[in-house]
Amino acid sequence: MIESFPAVLPHGITLSCRACGPRLAPRVMLLHGFPEGAFAWDAVMLALAAEVRCIAPNLRGFERSSAPAEVEAYRPRHLMQDIEALILQSGGPVDLLVAHDWGGAVAWNLAAMRPELMKRLLIINSPHPATFLRELRTNPAQQAASAYMNFLCRPDAEALLAQNDFARLWPFFERMGGLAWLDDARRARYRELWSVGLTGGLNLYRASPLRPPSPTDPLVEQTLRELQLPDTLTTSRVPTSVLWGEADHALLPGLLQGLEHWVPDLRLTRVPDASHWIVHEQPQRVVDEIRRCLSPC
């Protein structure tokens, strides 16, 4: 059974969390992305419940977690502070940190700057910041695939996305094969989540310098051109596995090129028949990968 609880962190942020599994079992923390919530991991957590202690927080700004009003509060360092505090409060370093989409933006940074918080890292369809910066600068195909990010930064994005029963949000799932797994029950869960508010999730995009060039905002292109991500701040310092659905229309395969430069201890698994939403589409594949990461062999 999955339990829900608020984790009140020392720096004043509360993260609403979901957890299951024996408290003395190997510990796995799972970080979600946009426009998801912690419940996206439920099938994975339940499959592992007999052998692993799983904790899945809602990131700040999502569901019932704290949602600061300032866009600045959604910069990576603040989300890193949240997850670092939650890991320490939950019993110390985790055996495995698993992260998808925006959760991966947090996890990549933690693996580079706070590697002592985890024994291993599993990334699922979340671009490494250095390869994402490179592709946004030089790859027209990735620039086009990421153009939606500039829409999500608009000041009226919340209102536009919420119109007509979230008519602009469902295609995030449906255009990448979501019709197979997006049943009525899951639609109801997402509708409930989004009705709480979208601003926190959208502020992740607004706070990020990693956006494709915009013809209407020259400052975005200037920021992208001037941004520096030194290897010392972006190199993963823990054994890292990457599970990548190759039918991802938003994050293209070029993001995997040269990844080993920043991830010296890398195991890359490509899944040709999975999209960005592999956690929903193929939860057993994710479960198997988590078990492999936890295996002593």
ABEGO torsion letter per residue (X at the ends): XBBBBBBBBAAGBBBBBBBBEBAABBBBBBBBBOABBAAAAAAAAAAAAAABBBBBBBBBGBEABBBBABAAAABAAAAAAAAAAAAAAAGEBBABBBBBEAAAAAAAAAAAABAAABABBBBBGBBBAAAAAAAAAABAAAAAAAAAAAAAABAAAAAAAABGGGAAAAAAAAAAGAAAABBAAAAAAAAAAAAAEAAAAAAAAAABABBBBBAABAAAAAAAAABBBBAAAABBABBBBBBBBAABAABBAAAABGAAAABABBBBBBBAABBAAAAAABAAAAAAAAAAAABAX
